[in-house]
Amino acid sequence: MSCIYYGNQEGLTYNKREHVFPASLGCKTMLPKGWVSDQANELFSPMEEILTRRSLISTERALFGPGKRGSLAPQKAAQSDVCVGVDEKGDRVLSYMALGTPYNISHFCRGAKQYRICLAVKDMPDAASKFISILNQFGEQTKYVTLTSKDISPDEVLVGYHKGKYYIAFHPSKKDCYHIEKEIKVFLSYSDAVLNAKNMREEQTHVKMGFQLQETPETSRMCAKILLNATVYLYGKEFAERPEFDEVRAWILHGNHSEKFCRLPSAVEEAEVLHKIVPEKSHWCQFGMIQNQFVGVLCLYGFWQWVVPLAYFDEPPIHEPNAFICDWENQKDYKLLDYILEYQGLSAKV
C-alpha cells in the first residue's frame, strides 16, 4: 500500500477510507481502501472544519446543508459557529445558524447595572436548571472560546454554553478586562435572583447575526486536496502519484509553494458550461490541460470557485476533459459522462 499524499512513509495505517469530497459536504463516493492513509485523514480533519465552518462557504452550508456526515435530516443540520448577534429588541445575544434559522444559545449578559439571561429554546422546559448546572461545572482548567464584537457595549460581557463549549464575548477594547471564571462565579452567586427576575428571556426572537468569515491558507489547501482526490478517482492512482504532482502535495501537506497554489475563491462564471447543466447548489470539479498545465476547477454550492494549476507536464498526459459532480441534495455523485447520459435521459439505454 502507498498513500497518494505520504507515499511509502513508514508507520502509515489504512483503517479508514477517504471521501472524494468531504462527507460533511454531502459526498457519498469514497476512494478505495489503502489509497489515503489514516495519518493524512488526521491532518485533513481540522482543515476541513475551517473550510466548512469558518470560510465563505460556511454560510451556504448553514443555510442549505447538508448536516453532520452529509445527513439531510433536520436534527443533524449543519450549524454555524457561535457568534454575536443583535435581536429585535436591540439586545446583544450569542447565536448560531442552522438551515437558515438563527438560534440563541443559553447565555447571560452582565451590563453596567443588571444581568440579563437568555435560554436556548431547544433546551426547554428545563433550560434554566441545565444552564446553571453547566456553569457550575466550569473549573480553572476548563477551555473556552473568546469572541469579540463592536456590537457589544463596552459595559457588557456575555457568557454562554453550547454543545460542549463555553463562550465569553465582549467589546474589542475590553480584551484584558474580563475573566470568564470570575464572571461565572459572580453570576452563580446571584443566579436565584436573576432567574426569578423579569429580565430572563425564554422565547426565540429574530436575530441579526454578524459572522466572522475568513479565507485562510488552510482553506486553499483543503480545496487543492479535494481536487487531488478527484484526480485520483477520475484518472487513477498511478497518474496522481506521478512526480509532477509533488509540489501540490507539498502544498496540501505542509503549506509549501503557496505562491503557486494559494487561491482566493471567486464567483463562478455564469457562462461556464458545467455550471449550466449541473443541479443548482451542487459541488463539482473539472479538469483539463491548458497547454502543458493540468488545471483543476473546484466549485462549491454552485457559486464559489477555485482555479488551481495542479501540475506541469513536458507532454500533455490527457487530452479529454473530465469532471466529478456531487449532487448532495439528491445524494448522488457522478463522473462527467455518467451525468451527461442521465441528464439527457440516456442512462437506462446504455
VMD Tcl script that draws the C-alpha trace (Angstrom):
set ca {
  {0.00 0.00 0.00}
  {1.04 3.58 -0.55}
  {-0.67 6.86 0.33}
  {-1.24 9.32 -2.51}
  {-0.11 12.03 -0.08}
  {2.61 10.47 2.10}
  {3.79 7.83 -0.35}
  {5.59 4.86 1.25}
  {6.44 6.65 4.50}
  {6.94 4.22 7.39}
  {4.24 3.73 10.01}
  {1.25 4.58 7.85}
  {-2.03 2.81 8.59}
  {-5.11 2.35 6.43}
  {-8.09 1.66 8.68}
  {-10.34 4.36 7.21}
  {-11.38 5.39 3.73}
  {-11.35 8.84 2.19}
  {-14.31 10.58 0.51}
  {-13.64 12.33 -2.80}
  {-15.29 15.48 -1.45}
  {-15.67 15.77 2.35}
  {-18.59 13.78 3.74}
  {-19.62 16.97 5.57}
  {-20.40 18.48 2.14}
  {-22.61 15.53 1.21}
  {-20.30 13.36 -0.90}
  {-21.03 9.61 -0.84}
  {-18.21 8.38 -3.11}
  {-15.10 7.02 -1.40}
  {-11.64 6.17 -2.67}
  {-10.54 2.54 -2.37}
  {-9.10 1.50 0.97}
  {-5.33 1.85 1.01}
  {-5.17 4.95 -1.18}
  {-5.20 7.59 1.60}
  {-3.62 6.88 4.98}
  {-5.17 7.47 8.40}
  {-2.37 9.95 9.08}
  {-3.39 12.04 6.07}
  {-7.00 11.89 7.22}
  {-5.99 13.20 10.64}
  {-4.14 16.09 9.02}
  {-7.11 16.99 6.84}
  {-9.73 16.94 9.61}
  {-9.02 20.39 11.14}
  {-8.59 21.92 7.67}
  {-11.99 20.52 6.68}
  {-13.55 22.15 9.74}
  {-12.06 25.52 8.75}
  {-13.47 25.15 5.23}
  {-16.97 24.08 6.26}
  {-17.42 26.21 9.40}
  {-15.32 29.36 9.02}
  {-14.72 30.07 5.34}
  {-17.05 31.82 2.91}
  {-18.90 28.58 2.11}
  {-19.85 28.07 5.76}
  {-22.75 30.47 5.27}
  {-24.14 28.36 2.41}
  {-23.74 25.21 4.46}
  {-25.55 26.75 7.44}
  {-28.32 27.98 5.14}
  {-28.84 24.92 2.96}
  {-26.98 21.94 4.44}
  {-26.02 19.18 4.43}
  {-25.54 18.39 8.09}
  {-23.35 16.03 10.05}
  {-21.62 13.46 7.80}
  {-23.71 14.73 4.90}
  {-27.06 13.97 6.51}
  {-30.15 15.78 5.21}
  {-32.10 15.10 8.43}
  {-33.11 18.37 10.20}
  {-31.90 17.06 13.56}
  {-28.41 16.70 12.10}
  {-28.38 20.04 10.29}
  {-25.08 21.86 9.92}
  {-24.58 24.68 12.38}
  {-22.51 27.81 12.03}
  {-20.03 28.80 14.69}
  {-21.48 30.72 17.60}
  {-21.28 34.46 17.03}
  {-22.59 37.72 18.46}
  {-25.97 38.84 17.16}
  {-28.47 41.59 17.85}
  {-32.10 40.63 18.48}
  {-35.23 42.57 17.59}
  {-35.14 44.40 20.94}
  {-31.60 45.60 20.34}
  {-30.04 43.28 22.91}
  {-26.77 41.51 22.18}
  {-27.09 37.74 22.12}
  {-24.96 34.67 21.41}
  {-26.40 32.78 18.43}
  {-25.75 30.24 15.70}
  {-27.49 29.38 12.45}
  {-28.89 26.05 11.24}
  {-30.74 25.63 7.92}
  {-31.11 29.39 7.60}
  {-32.69 29.86 11.04}
  {-30.87 31.65 13.89}
  {-30.98 30.13 17.37}
  {-29.82 31.63 20.62}
  {-27.62 29.60 22.93}
  {-28.11 29.74 26.69}
  {-26.11 32.68 27.99}
  {-26.12 35.57 30.40}
  {-25.19 39.18 29.83}
  {-23.78 41.34 32.59}
  {-24.34 45.01 31.92}
  {-23.41 48.10 33.87}
  {-26.42 47.78 36.20}
  {-28.09 44.40 35.69}
  {-27.93 40.82 34.45}
  {-29.94 39.53 31.52}
  {-30.29 35.81 30.81}
  {-31.33 34.18 27.53}
  {-32.14 30.45 27.44}
  {-31.97 28.16 24.42}
  {-35.43 27.24 23.19}
  {-34.20 23.77 22.23}
  {-33.35 23.06 25.90}
  {-36.85 23.78 27.19}
  {-38.52 23.11 29.60}
  {-35.51 22.69 31.93}
  {-33.22 25.16 30.22}
  {-32.59 27.29 33.31}
  {-31.60 24.43 35.60}
  {-29.50 22.84 32.82}
  {-27.67 26.12 32.25}
  {-26.91 26.63 35.95}
  {-25.68 23.04 36.23}
  {-23.35 23.51 33.27}
  {-21.95 26.76 34.67}
  {-21.23 25.04 38.00}
  {-19.03 22.57 36.13}
  {-16.67 25.28 34.89}
  {-13.25 24.99 36.51}
  {-9.89 26.66 36.45}
  {-8.60 24.36 33.69}
  {-11.76 24.44 31.55}
  {-11.19 25.60 27.98}
  {-13.39 28.26 26.41}
  {-13.86 30.34 23.24}
  {-13.34 34.10 23.23}
  {-15.42 36.28 20.89}
  {-15.08 40.00 20.32}
  {-17.58 42.27 18.60}
  {-18.00 46.01 18.24}
  {-21.77 45.39 18.52}
  {-21.28 44.72 22.23}
  {-21.30 47.73 24.52}
  {-18.00 48.28 26.36}
  {-20.03 47.93 29.57}
  {-21.32 44.44 28.67}
  {-19.89 40.94 28.79}
  {-21.72 37.78 27.58}
  {-21.03 34.25 28.79}
  {-22.71 31.16 27.32}
  {-22.54 27.45 26.66}
  {-23.34 25.36 23.58}
  {-22.51 21.79 22.60}
  {-19.65 21.21 24.98}
  {-18.07 24.67 24.64}
  {-18.11 27.72 26.89}
  {-18.05 31.21 25.37}
  {-17.21 34.70 26.58}
  {-17.82 37.75 24.38}
  {-17.01 41.42 24.86}
  {-16.07 44.63 23.06}
  {-12.57 44.52 21.43}
  {-11.38 47.38 23.64}
  {-12.01 45.28 26.78}
  {-9.65 42.43 25.92}
  {-7.97 42.27 29.34}
  {-10.91 43.40 31.46}
  {-12.97 40.22 31.76}
  {-12.20 36.74 33.05}
  {-14.75 34.02 32.33}
  {-14.28 32.07 35.57}
  {-14.82 35.20 37.67}
  {-17.88 36.20 35.61}
  {-19.43 32.75 36.08}
  {-18.79 32.71 39.85}
  {-20.34 36.13 40.35}
  {-23.33 35.22 38.18}
  {-23.92 31.98 40.10}
  {-23.94 33.90 43.39}
  {-26.87 35.93 42.03}
  {-28.44 33.17 39.92}
  {-31.57 32.65 42.02}
  {-32.45 36.32 41.87}
  {-31.61 36.57 38.15}
  {-33.68 33.53 37.19}
  {-36.69 34.88 39.07}
  {-36.41 38.35 37.58}
  {-38.32 39.72 34.62}
  {-35.19 40.08 32.51}
  {-34.99 36.36 31.80}
  {-35.89 35.63 28.18}
  {-37.07 32.22 27.03}
  {-38.71 32.97 23.70}
  {-36.77 32.83 20.43}
  {-36.59 36.25 18.78}
  {-35.42 37.44 15.37}
  {-31.68 37.91 15.35}
  {-29.28 39.77 13.09}
  {-26.07 37.79 13.10}
  {-22.57 39.00 12.33}
  {-20.46 36.10 11.06}
  {-16.70 36.42 11.14}
  {-15.69 34.57 7.99}
  {-12.22 34.37 6.54}
  {-10.28 32.67 3.82}
  {-7.00 31.18 5.04}
  {-4.20 29.10 3.51}
  {-5.81 26.07 5.17}
  {-8.99 26.67 3.15}
  {-6.97 26.80 -0.07}
  {-5.01 23.67 0.90}
  {-8.27 21.83 1.54}
  {-9.58 22.84 -1.89}
  {-6.38 21.54 -3.52}
  {-6.79 18.31 -1.57}
  {-10.35 17.88 -2.90}
  {-9.03 18.40 -6.43}
  {-6.26 15.82 -5.96}
  {-8.77 13.35 -4.51}
  {-10.97 13.84 -7.56}
  {-7.93 13.49 -9.83}
  {-7.06 10.08 -8.40}
  {-10.70 8.99 -8.62}
  {-11.11 10.05 -12.25}
  {-7.66 9.29 -13.68}
  {-6.32 6.56 -11.40}
  {-3.82 6.20 -8.58}
  {-0.80 5.76 -10.84}
  {-1.50 9.09 -12.54}
  {-1.97 11.01 -9.27}
  {1.27 9.56 -7.85}
  {3.38 10.96 -10.68}
  {6.18 13.29 -9.51}
  {4.63 16.19 -11.40}
  {2.11 16.39 -8.52}
  {4.79 16.52 -5.80}
  {4.65 20.30 -5.42}
  {0.88 20.42 -4.93}
  {1.24 17.50 -2.50}
  {3.77 19.58 -0.52}
  {1.31 22.49 -0.54}
  {-1.51 20.29 0.79}
  {0.62 18.60 3.46}
  {2.95 21.37 4.58}
  {1.83 24.66 3.04}
  {4.87 24.84 0.75}
  {4.77 26.65 -2.63}
  {1.96 28.99 -1.59}
  {2.91 31.36 -4.41}
  {1.81 28.69 -6.90}
  {-1.23 27.18 -5.26}
  {-2.79 29.55 -2.71}
  {-6.01 30.80 -4.29}
  {-8.88 33.01 -3.17}
  {-12.36 31.98 -4.30}
  {-14.30 33.88 -6.92}
  {-17.89 33.73 -8.14}
  {-18.35 31.07 -10.80}
  {-18.76 32.33 -14.35}
  {-22.38 32.14 -15.49}
  {-21.20 31.11 -18.95}
  {-19.43 28.04 -17.54}
  {-20.93 25.06 -19.41}
  {-20.85 22.65 -16.47}
  {-22.41 25.28 -14.23}
  {-25.38 25.49 -16.62}
  {-26.25 21.79 -16.56}
  {-25.50 20.58 -13.02}
  {-28.02 20.90 -10.15}
  {-28.20 24.43 -8.79}
  {-26.41 24.02 -5.43}
  {-24.24 21.05 -6.33}
  {-20.48 20.78 -5.85}
  {-18.30 19.89 -8.81}
  {-14.77 19.92 -10.10}
  {-13.49 19.65 -13.64}
  {-10.05 19.06 -15.12}
  {-8.28 19.74 -18.37}
  {-4.99 20.74 -19.96}
  {-4.15 24.38 -20.65}
  {-1.09 24.00 -22.84}
  {1.16 21.86 -20.60}
  {-0.57 22.61 -17.31}
  {-3.06 20.22 -15.73}
  {-5.64 22.54 -14.20}
  {-8.45 21.79 -11.77}
  {-11.53 23.95 -11.14}
  {-13.45 23.39 -7.91}
  {-16.93 24.84 -7.40}
  {-18.85 24.57 -4.12}
  {-22.59 25.24 -3.81}
  {-22.65 26.25 -7.46}
  {-21.20 29.62 -6.55}
  {-17.69 29.74 -5.03}
  {-14.93 28.70 -7.40}
  {-11.20 27.96 -7.06}
  {-8.93 27.50 -10.10}
  {-5.71 25.62 -9.29}
  {-2.83 24.63 -11.63}
  {-2.10 21.17 -10.22}
  {0.88 20.03 -12.29}
  {3.10 20.86 -15.25}
  {3.93 18.16 -17.83}
  {6.51 18.17 -20.61}
  {3.99 16.26 -22.72}
  {0.24 16.50 -22.05}
  {-0.78 13.14 -20.47}
  {-4.50 13.56 -21.11}
  {-6.48 15.09 -23.95}
  {-10.11 14.89 -22.86}
  {-11.61 16.97 -20.02}
  {-13.34 15.18 -17.17}
  {-15.35 16.16 -14.10}
  {-16.76 14.90 -10.82}
  {-20.20 16.11 -9.71}
  {-21.60 15.87 -6.18}
  {-25.37 16.32 -6.23}
  {-25.59 16.31 -2.44}
  {-29.29 17.27 -2.28}
  {-30.19 14.04 -4.11}
  {-27.31 12.12 -2.52}
  {-25.80 11.15 -5.87}
  {-22.28 11.51 -7.27}
  {-21.28 11.28 -10.93}
  {-18.39 11.18 -13.32}
  {-18.94 13.60 -16.19}
  {-20.03 11.05 -18.80}
  {-22.42 9.32 -16.40}
  {-24.01 12.63 -15.53}
  {-24.40 13.70 -19.16}
  {-26.08 10.40 -20.00}
  {-28.50 10.78 -17.10}
  {-29.04 14.45 -17.89}
  {-30.05 13.50 -21.43}
  {-32.14 10.57 -20.24}
  {-29.90 8.00 -21.88}
  {-28.52 6.14 -18.87}
  {-31.17 3.43 -18.98}
  {-30.31 2.68 -22.63}
  {-26.56 2.28 -22.10}
}
mol new
graphics top color blue
foreach p $ca { graphics top sphere $p radius 0.5 }
foreach p [lrange $ca 0 end-1] q [lrange $ca 1 end] { graphics top cylinder $p $q radius 0.2 }
display resetview
